[in-house]
Amino acid sequence: MLGAGPPMLLFCLFIVVPMIAAVLMSFVKWNGLGAPRWAGGANWAEFFSDPVARTSVEVTVKLVVLSYVVQTPISLGLGLFTAGRQRYKTVYATIFVLPLLMSTAGIALLWESLLDPNFGALTALSKSTGLSFLNQNWLGDPHLTLYVVVAIIAWQFIPFHTLLYAVGRRQVPQALYEAALLDGASPWQMLWRVTLPQLRYTIVTSGILMIVGSLTYFDIIYIMTDGGPGYTTRVLSLDMYNVAFLQDQYGYASVLAVILSVVGIAIAIGLVRFSGFASMASQQEGAA
């Protein structure tokens, strides 16, 4: 009990108390100056009638789904590859992890310059090679921009999830593969019958981090598109920032913060319960 005291204190101080403060602020009108004014459920009613907030929720859902669909199979494949016995795998692993070492602001500015429709590297490449499809307004086309943002975010965070899968794969007992090989299992069958079941909790952990992290993407979108063109990349976290610091509506911004937090917590709990992660049953049963 004494050992759990400091972590619980920090959890309450940095998680519970701010959450309670955000919930209380969601029921007041406050512009950052003067005394807050009680508003009852006016802020919440405004959220349900706000078309921009509704669009932000839709964009956030798309970003979460696309991020998971794109990052998971690539991270899993690269993780299994780097965990193998390929030559130069250390070199490959070092290259994979480079984007993770860069700051998000640096990545946003780098890609913004590369994708510039007038002076960007892709535009120059399209002119020199004749590949006209590269000459696009990547960050100004409402039909393309969200997918470009998803791709850049994936480029940044796939290395992290690759490391998770590589470490998880190295923890799988070799005896399981030897037994499967004696039973005549093909490499594809060993992947489905041995590797993926043994990586169950790694997949869940990666999924939780990926989905909950996707809900809070802000800096890279703020720098590259500022939610545009129009509202096509205006995620809920960016909408919350604009409402609070540009429109000085801290009560309404607290509503968005509470919704974002509740959705993230609900998704994390749902994944843990659905996967059985909380029980942490042994994955090495029968390996001895």
N, C-alpha and C positions, 0 to 999 in steps of 0.2 A: 504493500500500500504506500509506504514512504517513497519507494522508487518511482511510483506513478505520479507522485505529487507535482514535481516540477513540470513534466510534460503537460499534465492537465491544466496547471496554472497558465502555462504559455498558450495552450489551446484556447482557454477561456479569454485570455487577454487579447489575443490577436485574431481570433475567429468568432467566438460567441459574442463578445461585447460589441465589436463593429457590426455584426449582423443585427443585434438588438437595436443599436443606434440607427441603422439603415431602415429597419422596420418602423421605428418611431418617427423618423423623419419623413417617411412616405405618407404620413397623415398630416403634414403641415405644409404651408406655403412659406418659402424663405428664399430670398435672393442673395443671401450671403452677408447682408447688412441688416442691422436692426434686430428686432426680436422675431422669431418664427411665429406664424399665425396658424392656428388650428384650422384645418381644411376638411377634416373628416375623410370621407371616401372620394373626394373630388379628384385627387391625383389618380386614383385607380380607375375612376370612371373615364378620365381623360385618356388613359392608356388604351382602354378598350375601344375608344372612338378615334384614336389617332392613326391615320393611314400610314404615316411615316414609321411609327413604331411597329405596325403590322408588317410593313415591308421589311423592316430590320429583322424581325423574327423569322420571316421567310428566308431572307438571305443568310441568316445565321444557321438555320436548319440545313440549307443547301451546302454551306461551307463545311459543317460538321460531317454530313453524309459523304460529300465528295472527298474530304480529307481522309476519312477512314477507308473509303473504297480504294483510293489511290495509294495511300501510304502503307496499308497493311500487307498486301501481297508483295510489294517491292521490298519492304523491310524484311519480311519473312524470307524471301528468296536470297537477298544479300546476306542476311544473318546466317542462313544455312551454308551459303557459299564460303563466307569468311571463317566459319567454324570447321570447315573441312581441311583436307590435307593438300590443297592446291599449292603449286609453287608460287612464290612471291605473294602469298596471301597477306603478309604483313604490310607490303607495299599497297596492296589493294585496300586493306582496312584503313591505312593512313589516309589515302585519297578520299575514301568514303566519309571520314570523320571531319574533313576540313571545313565544310559548311557549318558544322556545329560549333567550331571555334570562333566563327565570325560573329560580330554583333548584329542584331536584327536591323538596327538603323543602317549599318554599313551594307548589309545585304540589300535592303530596300533601295538605297541610293545607287548601288552597283547595278541592279537590274533595271532601275528606272532609266539610267543612262544607256544601258545596252538596248533597251526596247524603245528608245526615243525614235519616233517616226521620221524625224528629219536628219539627225546626226548619230543615231544609234548604230551599234555594231551590226545588228541584224539587217538594218537598211543598207549599210555598206556591203554586207555580204550578199544581199539579194542583187545588188547592182553589179557586183563583180562576178557572180556565178550564174546570173540569169534566173535564179530561183525567186520568182516574183511573189510567191506566197509568203515569203519572209517579210515582205514590205507591207506590214499591217500597222494599224494604229492600235497596238496591243493593249494599251492602257486607256484608250478613249473610245473603244467600240463596246457598246453595252452588251453585245452578244459574245464577246470574247473575254472581257476584263476579269470577270469572276473566275473563269477557268485558268487564266494566267496567274492570278493571285494564288489559287489553290496549288498550281504547279510549283510556284516559287516557295510557298510555305512547305510543301512536300520536300523540295530540294534541301531546305534548311533542316527539317526535323527527321527525315528518314534515317540519317546516320545514328541518331540517338536510339531509335527503335531497332535499328540493325544491331547495335551493340547488345540490346536486351535479348534479342533472339539468338545471337551468337553465343552469349553466355549461357542461355537456357539450353541450347543444343549441346554444349560441352558438358552439361550436367547429366545428360541422358546416359544411363549405364550401357557400356559397349556390349555387355552380355545379352541385352535385348536384341541387338542387331545380329549378333552371332546366332542366337536361337532362331530368329526369323530367317536367316540365311540357310540354316540347316533344314528348315521347313520348306525351302524352295521359294521364298518370297522374292518378288522382283523389287528393284529399287523404288518403283512407284508404290507398290504395296507396303514397303517398309516406311515410306513417307506417310501414307494414310493410316497405317495400323500401329506404327511405333512412334515416329517423330512427332506428328501433330498431337496425338493424345498426351505424350509426355510434355509437350509445350503448352498444355492447356492453360495453366496459370500464368505463364509468360504472355500468352495471347490476351488473356483477360487484363493483366496489368498494363500491357501496352495499349490495349483498347481504351481502358479508363483514362490513362494519361492523354491519349490522342484526342478522345472525344471531349473530355473536360477542358483540355487545353485549347481545343478549337473554339470553345465558347468564349474564350477571353482573348482571341487574336485582336490586336489593336494597332500596335506600333507600325507593323509592316504595311497594313492597309492605310493607316493615317498618313504615312509618308508618301506612299506610291499613288494613291487614288483619292484620299480624303473622302471615301465613300462613294465616289463617282465612277463612271459618268452617271449623272442623275443620282439615283439611290441604289444602283445595281450592286455595289459592294459595301453598302452601309450596314454593317453588322450591329448587333445590339450594344456591344461594348462601346463602339464609336458613337452610336446614337446617344448613349448615356453620357459620354464625354461632352458632346456638343450641347446637350440639354443643360448640363451642369455649368460648364465653363464658358459657353458662348451665349446661352440664353438666360443664365443665372436662375434656373429653376431647380434648385437643389432638392426640393420635395419630390418633384416628378422624376428627377434623375434617380432618387432613392428607390422609387417604384421599379425602375428598370434594373437597378442593382439587385434588388430582392428577387425579382423574377429570374435574372441570370444566375444567381446563387442557388435558388431552389431547383431550377432545371438541372444545373450541374450536379448538385447533390443527389437528386432523384435518379439521374442517369447512372451515376457511380454506384449507388445502392442497388439499382436494378440489375446492373451487370454483375455485381458481386453475388447477389442472391440467385440470379438465373444460372450463373456458371457454377455455383457451389464453391466459389472461391473461399468463402468464410469458413467452410469446414476444413479446408486444407488437407484433404485425404491424401495419403501417400500415393505418389505416382510411380514408386519403384517396387510395388508389391510383386513378388514373384521373381525379382531380379537376382536374388541371391542364389 
